[in-house]
Amino acid sequence: MLKEMASGNANCPEWASFTLGVFMCQSCSGFHRNIPHISRVKSVLLDPWEASEVEVGS
């Protein structure tokens, strides 16, 4: 999986984990959705964001 992430598939990071403060591609967001106790994922473009969720990444 790390190889896939490093291969350039993450060149369109339209998803983000607001609990970890990282951006990711759609493929990686699927993995993160399977570990909701560690990483909560939202679309950067489609989902509404609360101010507290945005502050995690700053």
PyRosetta script that sets phi, psi and omega in degrees:
from pyrosetta import init, pose_from_sequence

init()
pose = pose_from_sequence("MLKEMASGNANCPEWASFTLGVFMCQSCSGFHRNIPHISRVKSVLLDPWEASEVEVGS")
pose.set_psi(1, -42.1)
pose.set_omega(1, 178.7)
pose.set_phi(2, -62.0)
pose.set_psi(2, -34.6)
pose.set_omega(2, 178.0)
pose.set_phi(3, -63.1)
pose.set_psi(3, -41.8)
pose.set_omega(3, 178.7)
pose.set_phi(4, -63.6)
pose.set_psi(4, -40.0)
pose.set_omega(4, -179.8)
pose.set_phi(5, -65.4)
pose.set_psi(5, -37.8)
pose.set_omega(5, -177.6)
pose.set_phi(6, -82.2)
pose.set_psi(6, -11.2)
pose.set_omega(6, -174.5)
pose.set_phi(7, -78.6)
pose.set_psi(7, -1.6)
pose.set_omega(7, 179.2)
pose.set_phi(8, 106.0)
pose.set_psi(8, 0.4)
pose.set_omega(8, 178.3)
pose.set_phi(9, -70.1)
pose.set_psi(9, -11.7)
pose.set_omega(9, -178.5)
pose.set_phi(10, -98.6)
pose.set_psi(10, 24.7)
pose.set_omega(10, -177.8)
pose.set_phi(11, -78.4)
pose.set_psi(11, -5.8)
pose.set_omega(11, 176.2)
pose.set_phi(12, -125.4)
pose.set_psi(12, 71.0)
pose.set_omega(12, -176.2)
pose.set_phi(13, -74.3)
pose.set_psi(13, 83.0)
pose.set_omega(13, -179.0)
pose.set_phi(14, -96.4)
pose.set_psi(14, 10.1)
pose.set_omega(14, 179.4)
pose.set_phi(15, -129.8)
pose.set_psi(15, 156.2)
pose.set_omega(15, 179.7)
pose.set_phi(16, -148.1)
pose.set_psi(16, 146.6)
pose.set_omega(16, 171.0)
pose.set_phi(17, -94.7)
pose.set_psi(17, 112.2)
pose.set_omega(17, -178.5)
pose.set_phi(18, -79.4)
pose.set_psi(18, -12.5)
pose.set_omega(18, 174.7)
pose.set_phi(19, -84.8)
pose.set_psi(19, -29.5)
pose.set_omega(19, 179.7)
pose.set_phi(20, -100.0)
pose.set_psi(20, -18.4)
pose.set_omega(20, 179.7)
pose.set_phi(21, 74.0)
pose.set_psi(21, 37.2)
pose.set_omega(21, 179.6)
pose.set_phi(22, -128.6)
pose.set_psi(22, 150.6)
pose.set_omega(22, 175.3)
pose.set_phi(23, -98.9)
pose.set_psi(23, 153.3)
pose.set_omega(23, -177.6)
pose.set_phi(24, -155.3)
pose.set_psi(24, 167.1)
pose.set_omega(24, 175.9)
pose.set_phi(25, -81.3)
pose.set_psi(25, 173.2)
pose.set_omega(25, -178.5)
pose.set_phi(26, -63.7)
pose.set_psi(26, -38.5)
pose.set_omega(26, 179.6)
pose.set_phi(27, -61.1)
pose.set_psi(27, -45.8)
pose.set_omega(27, 179.6)
pose.set_phi(28, -69.1)
pose.set_psi(28, -31.0)
pose.set_omega(28, 179.0)
pose.set_phi(29, -63.4)
pose.set_psi(29, -33.0)
pose.set_omega(29, 176.7)
pose.set_phi(30, -62.1)
pose.set_psi(30, -41.3)
pose.set_omega(30, 176.6)
pose.set_phi(31, -63.2)
pose.set_psi(31, -46.1)
pose.set_omega(31, -178.2)
pose.set_phi(32, -65.0)
pose.set_psi(32, -31.5)
pose.set_omega(32, 176.9)
pose.set_phi(33, -65.1)
pose.set_psi(33, -23.1)
pose.set_omega(33, 178.4)
pose.set_phi(34, -82.0)
pose.set_psi(34, -5.1)
pose.set_omega(34, 177.9)
pose.set_phi(35, -127.6)
pose.set_psi(35, 59.6)
pose.set_omega(35, -174.5)
pose.set_phi(36, -64.9)
pose.set_psi(36, -18.9)
pose.set_omega(36, 177.0)
pose.set_phi(37, -75.0)
pose.set_psi(37, -12.4)
pose.set_omega(37, 178.9)
pose.set_phi(38, -114.4)
pose.set_psi(38, -42.5)
pose.set_omega(38, -172.0)
pose.set_phi(39, -134.1)
pose.set_psi(39, 123.4)
pose.set_omega(39, 176.3)
pose.set_phi(40, -106.4)
pose.set_psi(40, 126.1)
pose.set_omega(40, -170.5)
pose.set_phi(41, -113.3)
pose.set_psi(41, 142.1)
pose.set_omega(41, 174.0)
pose.set_phi(42, -139.6)
pose.set_psi(42, 154.8)
pose.set_omega(42, 173.4)
pose.set_phi(43, -75.9)
pose.set_psi(43, 135.6)
pose.set_omega(43, 178.0)
pose.set_phi(44, -67.5)
pose.set_psi(44, -33.6)
pose.set_omega(44, -174.3)
pose.set_phi(45, -95.8)
pose.set_psi(45, -32.1)
pose.set_omega(45, -170.0)
pose.set_phi(46, -103.5)
pose.set_psi(46, -29.4)
pose.set_omega(46, -175.4)
pose.set_phi(47, -92.7)
pose.set_psi(47, 145.3)
pose.set_omega(47, 173.7)
pose.set_phi(48, -73.3)
pose.set_psi(48, 145.7)
pose.set_omega(48, -179.1)
pose.set_phi(49, -119.8)
pose.set_psi(49, 134.7)
pose.set_omega(49, 173.0)
pose.set_phi(50, -84.2)
pose.set_psi(50, 153.7)
pose.set_omega(50, 179.4)
pose.set_phi(51, -58.1)
pose.set_psi(51, -38.3)
pose.set_omega(51, -179.4)
pose.set_phi(52, -65.2)
pose.set_psi(52, -30.8)
pose.set_omega(52, 177.9)
pose.set_phi(53, -73.3)
pose.set_psi(53, -36.0)
pose.set_omega(53, 179.4)
pose.set_phi(54, -71.0)
pose.set_psi(54, -35.3)
pose.set_omega(54, -178.2)
pose.set_phi(55, -64.4)
pose.set_psi(55, -26.2)
pose.set_omega(55, 179.1)
pose.set_phi(56, -59.9)
pose.set_psi(56, -38.7)
pose.set_omega(56, -177.8)
pose.set_phi(57, -82.7)
pose.set_psi(57, -5.0)
pose.set_omega(57, -177.3)
pose.set_phi(58, -94.5)
pose.dump_pdb("model.pdb")
